[in-house]
């Protein structure tokens, strides 16, 4: 499955389309496996204590592409950036499996809000052993440099975001050695999100170093691994065990990130070229099937067919017939040899795949149906609510997650995921599936039933069941720029002023997006039952987000947002009310549905400024209920996270909210 996403706190720009690798914050912290099912399947990592992990070895880890920069706060930061920085730089707070921030004792002995009035003050007490790889102690100068670079006052820095840093009034040396004092100009409830990762001052003090100096290398680090060689020709970046690291040493000698596009993951695994790779459902199925047995060896059917042809031809009683028979036999032998070679290759691939297992969990991210409220019929809240009530979210979640043996629960919040503290289901604010209620909402908006439209050809993948079971399939939609497939209304078409209600559903093209297209097709079928026709348009995957979602060139679309431990900060730009720009255009920020309100903005401001966690959660809950009622975004299901790993590896796989504890990854003894 492919959606689009951006790195969480650093660059939360897009949804998870191009390949499905979540560029979420790297938040180290390794939890135990959950052996049971249900919502407890927060991660699946073959957890093992360090005493049962062998010393040495290399893990080759597939990534979509080598990082565009090693600066996680740069506008070019991506998923691989976050993966590297999690292994080589200080993470002051990490997340546990429930998405709760935890102090990282490798870097901090304490970190607390010491004053609330007249200004919020946080004092960080650093681990006295914490040093950069050049021997310099980690200290206040690094905090000062990072604050000044990220606070947003110097536009020479190409920063992705300034949230939180722009609320700081002063950073200085604390009262005691190894202490850093941070004073806020405005209260900031999400202060634990700051200074992770923490960079050495040599990266942050100068804009040129910030923008370009850390693109390919980080000469100074402070983690269990250090950045080694980068080979752009073969697409590898090596992280090596850091001998300067003061904590528990890395079990592995090295981690090797390998650029392997999603479409080539199956090949790379079949040939044993990588040890860890996030995969889609089709590749996971191949691994599961290979693990169940090598399959029949046998003689390829094509060999039998070739021999039969030769015998028939050989019956001719003339020299010419004998020559023809010989030719046929030669061709059959050639075909048989090629088929035999293909079968041998397939058998070798199956044997290699038996060495892998699929770790599966739910990603801390959800796929949503986005409704563009900027213009057209969906600018009317009643029409958006009608669409929301026509959709059977549970059926869609079942379709995607049940075949993967994952819990198929539907998200009840835009801001928190099930299992996070403070999570509450506010979906009742828009209402459950009810076609009669949906038709009433359309009628109230002036869209009333006309004559019964003629049925369009139905797809052959079971969509007539509106997503209730069946294997995911693809859609026969048009190519980029074409109108694509028209899903006509099954119920009497609704019209206004004689014009039928037709919504343009933009879906990404490409082999990795088949699941999204299936879900989109089933949504279109559900909408047809309340008289809404849908024009499904496939567009090139590399232009899906920029040219359509960001540009507002769609009515309906599917993409995903990552969950967050800090929704007051991270979710606000996604749901903030669009504002008029000086040039007269509408500045939407990251609110690509163009639906927002002053009250929602106010509630986010209250939540991020309230240092009482309970009061902050209450404000977030009120905001979420209003977001549901506005019906610009309908969460459908939490995304699956499928990771193929060598069976001999431990403490690695599908991490859920918690990212790797890199020093504990290795091979079982």
N, C-alpha and C positions, 0 to 999 in steps of 0.2 A: 504494500500500500504506500502510496506516496502522497504526501501533503506538503505544505511548506512551513518552515518556522524560522525564527531568529534566535540567537543566543539570549537566554532569559533576561537577566538584569542588564547585560551589556548591550545587546542589540536585538531587542525583541521585535523585529520587524515583520516577519512574515509567517506565514502558516507553513505547515509541514508538507510541502509538495515535492520538491526535487529530491526524491529518494527517501524521504522519511527519516533521516537522521535528525534527531532532536538536538538543536544547538542550545540546550538548556544550560543553566549555570553548572559548572563543575563543582559539586558540593560533596567533598569526600566524606566517607563514613560508611563502614561496611556492616550491615546487619545480618542476622542469621537467616537462612532459608526458612520459608514457611511451608511446612509439609502438607498443610491442608488445602482446601479449595476455598471458593467463595471470595469475598472481598479481601480476605487476608492475603491473597496472592499479590503482595506488594512488590516482591522481588524474587528472583530465582538465580542464585549465584554459586551454588555448590560450596556453601560456607564451610571453612575449615580453620581450626586454630593454627597459629603460626608454627607450632611444634610439629604439625603434620604436613608442612609445606617444605619441599626440597629447596636447597640453595642452588642457584644457577639456572641457566637456560634463557631462551629468548621466546617472546610471544610476538607473533606477527598479527597485527590488528588492522582490519580493513577499515578505511575511511573513504568518504566520497571523493575527497581531493585533499592534497596537502594544504595546510593552513595558509590563508592569504596574508596573515600577519600573526605574530605571537603576542600582540598587544590586545588583550581581551576587551579593552575599552575603546578601541579604534573602530571606525565605521566599517572597515573591511573584515572585522572579526567574524569567525564562523564556528561551526561545530568542532572542527579539528583544533581550532585555537583553544577552545575551552578544555578539550581533552588534554592538550599539552600543558596548559597552565595548572590544571589540577594535579599534575604529577611533579611539577618543578618549582612552583611558587607557593608562598604562604596563603592558606585559606583559614582565616581567623575563626570563622564559624562555619560548620558543616551542617548538613541536614541529615536527620535520621530517616528511617523508612516511612515515617508518617509526615515528613515534610516539616519537622520542628527543628529550629536552629539549635545547635549544640556547640558549646565552646570547644575549640580544638586545642587540647593540652600540649601539643607539640609546639605551639606558638604562644599560647596565653595561659598564665596561671590564674587570671581573673579578668573580667570585663563587666563593668556595672554602671548603671546610671547612679551617680553619686549626688546629684542635685537636680531638682525640677524647677525651682524658683530661685532667683528671677529668670534664670535660663537653665536649660537642660545641659548637664555636664556628664560626659562619659569618660571614665578612666580605664585605659587598657594597661594591664600589668603583663609585660612580656616575659616569656620564658628566658631566663638568663643565658641558656645554652643556644638560643636562636641566633644564628649568624648567616650572613650571605656567604656564598661559596668563595668569595675573595677574602674572607676572614673578618670583615667588618660586622659588628653587631647590628641586628635589625633594631631601628630606633626611630625617634621622633622625626628626624630629617626625612625619612622615607614617607611617613604619614603626611608631613607638611607638603612635600613635593607632589604627592598623589592628589591631595585636596586641591592645591592650586591648579593643577592640570585639568581636573574634572569639574570644577565649580562653575564653569561656563562663562567666565568673564573674559578669558583670553581666546578669541576666535581663531587664533593661529593653530590651536590644537584641534585635530579632526576627531572629536569625541562623539561616540554614539549616543551617550546619555549623560546627563548631569544630575539626575534625581538623587536627592539626599545630600550630595556634596554641596549643592547650592544653598542648603539650609545651615551650613556650618559657618560660624563667625570666626573661630580661631582654633588652630591646632598648635600645641606646644609641648615642650618637655614637662613631664609630671613632677611632682614634689620629690620623688625618689628615683634612683636609677632604674632603668628598664620600665619606666612608666610614661605613658603618653596621655595627655589631657586634651579632650575635644569639647569645645563649647559651641553650642548651637544658637544661631540667631532666632530660629523658629523650632518649636518642638518637632521631633522626628521619631515616630514610633518604630520605624523599620531600621533603626541605627545598626542592627546586627548585620544588615546587608552590605554595609560599607567596608572598604579596605579588604575585600576578598574578590579576586586575588590581590595581594599587595605586591607592588613592583619596587625594585630598588630605585633610589632617587636618580640614578644615572639614566633611567628610561623616561622619567617624568619631568625632570627639571627643565628640559629644552624641548620646544615644539618640534624641531626637526628630528630629534631622537625619538620622540613620541610617535611622530607620523611615519617615519621610515626606518629609524634605527633598529627597531625590534621586529622587522618583517620576517627575516629568515633566521635570526639567531638571538639568543639571550646569554651573553657571556657571564652574567652574574645571576645565580638562581639560589633557591633555598627550599629544597624539597628532597624527597627520596631519590629522584632522578634529575639528571641534568640534560640539556639539549646537546645532542651529538651531531653527526653528519646528516646533511640533507642532500639527497640525490634526486634532482628534478627529472633526470633522464629515465630512471626506473621507478620514479614516484614513491620514494621512501624517505622517512624522517626517523632517525634513531634517537631514542632516549636511553641514556646509560646510567647505571647505578652511580649515585653521587657519593663519593668517599667523604665529602665534607658534611654530610647529613648527620645530625646529632641524635635523631630519633631511631626507632627500630629500623635496621637496614633493609633495603629492598631485597626480597627473595630472588628476584630475577636479575640476571646480568644486564639485560636490556629489553626495552619495548620498542618494537619497530612498527611505525604507522605506515601502512601501504595504501596508496590511492587505487581503489578498485571500484569502478562505477557499479551501481546497483545491478545493471543488466549483465554484469560479468561475475557476480558473486558466486553463482552456481558453478561456473567453470573453475573459478579460483579454489573453491572448496573441493570440487571433484578431483582436482590435480594436487591437492594438499599444499597449495601455495600460501594459504593464510591459516591462522589458528583460531581467530575470532572474527566474526562478521555478523552484523545485523542483516537479517534476511526477510523476504516476504513470505507469504503463506505457501506459495508454490514451491519455493526452495526448501522450506521447513518440511513440507510433505515428502519431498524426495529423500531428505535425511531420515525422516521417520520410517519410510518404506525400506530404505537401505539397511537400517538397523534391525529390521524384522527378518532379514534373511538375504542371501545373495541372489535369489531368484533362479529360475531354471537355466541350466547351461544350454543343453540341447543343440540341435543343428538348426541354423536359421531357415525359416520357411523359404526364403528366396533360393537357397541351395537346392532344396527339393524341387522347387518349380523349375529351376534351370535344368536339372537332370532329366526331368520328365520331358522337357522340350527337346533335349538332345536325343532321347530314345525315339521320340516320334519322328524326328527328322531323319534319324539313321535308318528308317525303314525303307527309304528310297533305294531301288535296285539299279542305279546308274552312277557313273563316275561323278556326274554333276550333283546327284543327290548325296553321294558320299562327301563331296567337297562342302556342300551346304550343311550337311550334318556336322562335319568337323568344325565349321565356322560357328554353328549354333552352340556346339559343345564348348568351344573356346570362349565364346561370349558368356555362356552360363557359368563357366568356371571363373571368369573374371568377376562377374556379378557376385557369385558365391564367395569369392575371396574377399571382395570389398565388404559384403555383408558380414562375413566372419570377422573381419578386422573391426567393423563397427560394433559388433557384438562384444568383441574382446575389449574394446575401449569402454563400452558401457559397463561391462563386468568389472573392469579395473576401477571405474569411477564409483560404482556401488561399493566396492571393497574399501576404497578410501573414505567414502562418506560414512561407513560404519564406525569410523574412528571419531565421529562428531556426535554431539547431542544438541538438542534445541532447548535452550533456556527460554522460558516464556513467562511474561508478566504483563501487567497493564502499565503503559507509559504514564507519566504525570502530564498528560495532555489529552485534550478531547477534540474530536471532530465535530464541527458545527455546520448547520445550514445557515448561511448568511443571506439576509434579505436586504437588498439595496433600497433604503428609504429616501435616497436623495432626490428621486424624481420618478415619474410614472405612477402606475397603479399602487406600487408598494409604498409610496409616500403617505398613503392613508393607513393609519394604525389599524383600522378595522380589517383591511385586506391582509395585512401582515398577520394579524391574529387569526384570521380565517385559515391562512396557510399553515400556521402553527398547529391549529386544532385538527387539520386534515391529516397530519402526519402521525403515523404509528411509530414512535421512537423505539419502543421495545422490540418491534419486529425488525427494525434496522439493526439494533444492537445484537439481536439474536443471529441475524444473517452474518455479521462480521465476526463475532467473538465466539459463538458456540462451536463452530467447526474447529476452532483453535484451542478448545478446552479451557477457555477463559471465562470468568464471570461476566455475564451479559447484563450488567446493571446500567441504567441510564443516568447520566449526571443530573443532579438537581440544583446545581449552582454553576454560575459562570466564574466565580471567584475562588472557590475552594473545591478540592476533590474529596470524595468520600474517604474517611479515615483521617483527614486533617482536623486538628482541633478547631472547633467553631463551625464545621460544615453543617449546613441545613438545607433542606430541599425547599426551594421556593417556586417550583414549576407550576404550582397551583395558581400563581398570579396570572398565567396565561390560559391555564386549563388543560385538561387531558384531551385525548383523541375523541372527537365527537363531530361527525360529518354534518349532522343536522345543525349544531351550533355554528359550524363553519359556514354553512349556507345562509344562515340567518345574518351573520356578520357581513357576508358579501351583499346580501339584499339591503341591509342598512346603509352600505356604502354606495348603493345605486347599481350594483351588479346583480341582475336578476336573470332567471333562467329563460332561455329562448327555446327553439326547437332542438330536438335531439340531434347532435352532430353524428356524422357517419364515423364508424370506428376506423381507426388507422390500423395497419398491420401490427399485430402484437409480437413482441420479441419471443424468441424460442428458449429463453432461459428461466421461465417460470415467473416472470414479473407480474403476470396476471394475479398472482397470489399476494401481490403488494409486499414482497419481502418476507413472507412467512416461510422460512426454510428455503432449501434449494441451494445449489452451489453458485458462488459468485460467477458472473460472466461478463462479457464485454458488450458494448453497444455499437450498433451499426450507425454511427453518427458521421456527419460530414467532417472533412478535414479543416485545418485552420482557416478561419475567415469565411467558412461556408455556413449556411443556415443550419445544417445538421438535420436531425430527425425531429419530426413534429409528432408529439404525443397529443392526440385529440382528446377532447372530453368524453368520458364514458357516460356521465350523467348529462342531462341537458346543459348545453354550454351557457355560461353566464355572459350577459352583454350589457353594455351601457351605450346609449345613443346608437344602437345598432351594431356596435363593434364588440367582438368577442374578447374576453380576457385571456391574453396569451402572454406568458412570462418566458423570458430568455434565460435558460439554464446553461451556464458556462462550466464546462468540465475539462480537465487537463487530458491531453493526449499522451500516448506512450505506454509501453508495456508495464511499467511500474504503477500505473494509475488505474488499472482495470477495476480494482475494488471500488474506488471512488466513483467511477462511471456506473458501476452496477448499483451502488447506493443511490446515485443521482437518478438513474432510470426508474428505480422503484419509488422514489419520492414523486417523480413526475406521474407515475401511475396512480399514486394515492391522490394527487391533486386533481387528476382527471375525474375522480369520483364526486367532486363537488363542482364540476363544470369548468375547471381551469385547464386550458390547453397549455402545453409546454413545448417550446422550441429548444431542443438540446443541441448545443454547439460545442464541438470539440475544438480546442485550441492547443497550439504547441506548448508543451510543458514549460519550456524556458521563458515563455512570454506570458504564461497564465497569470502570474501574480502582478508583475509590473504593468503590463498592458491592459489588464482587465480588472483585477481586484483593486489595486491602488488607484487606477484611473476611473473607477466607477462604471466600467463598461460591462455591466451585467445586471440581471434582475435577481437571480438565484445563483449561489455558488457554494461549494464545499471546500473548506480549509480548516486548519486546526490552530489552536492556541495552546501554549504550554501552561501547566499549572505553576503555582508559585507559593513559596513560603511567605512572600511579601506582597500580597495582592493589593494593598493600599497604594503601593508604589507602582507595581508592574502592570496592574490592570487598568489603572486610571486612564492612560492615553488610549487604550483600546475602546473605552466607552465614553470618553469626554465629548461633550457637545461640540460639533464643528463650529468654527468661528470664521466670520468674514475676514479675508486677507486685505491688505492695503490696496492691492490691484483689483479688488472687486470679486475675486474668486473665493471659493470656500476652502478654508484650511481644515482638513479632516484629521491631520496627524495620523494616528494608527486606527482611527475609527472608520474602517472601510465600509461599514454599513450605513454611515451617515445618519445614524439615529442616536440622539442623545438629549439630555435635559439639564437645565441649571440645577435642579434638585439632586440629580445623581452626582454631578460635579461637587456640589456642596457636601454630600455625604462622604465622598472619597476624601475631601479635604479634612473633614472631621476625623475620619478614621486614621489618616496618616499623621495627624497632629495630636492625637490623644494617647498619652503614655499609660493609660489604664487599658490593659488588653481586653477586658470584658466590654468596656464602652466602645472600643475600636471595633470589636467584632459585631456589636449591635448596629453600628453605623454601616458596616459592610453588608450585613444581612438586609438592612433596609434598601441599600443601593441595589443589591442583587434582585430583590423582589421587583423593583421598578424596571430593571433591565429586562427581566422576564416579561413584564407587562408591556413593554415597548415593542417586543417581538422583532427586534432587529437581528438577533442571534438566537438560534435554537440548538443547544447542545444535544448531540445525538448519542455518542458513545465514547468511552475512553479508548484511546488508541492501543492496539496490541504492540508489545515489544518482543520480538522474536530474535534471539541471538544464537547463532551456531558457534559452539566452542568445542575444542578438542576434549574428549572425555576425561583426559588426564589432568585438565586444568581445574583449579579451585579458586574461589573468591573472585569469580568473574562470570559475567553473563548478563541477565536482565536486571538492572539495578533499581528500577522504579525511581523514586525520589532521590534515594541515596546514590551518589556517584562512587566510583571505585576508591577503595583505600589501596592505593597503588603499591605500597610497600608489602602488602600481604598477598598480592597476586602471584601465583606460581603453579608448579606441578606437584601433585600429591606424591608423598613419599611412598 
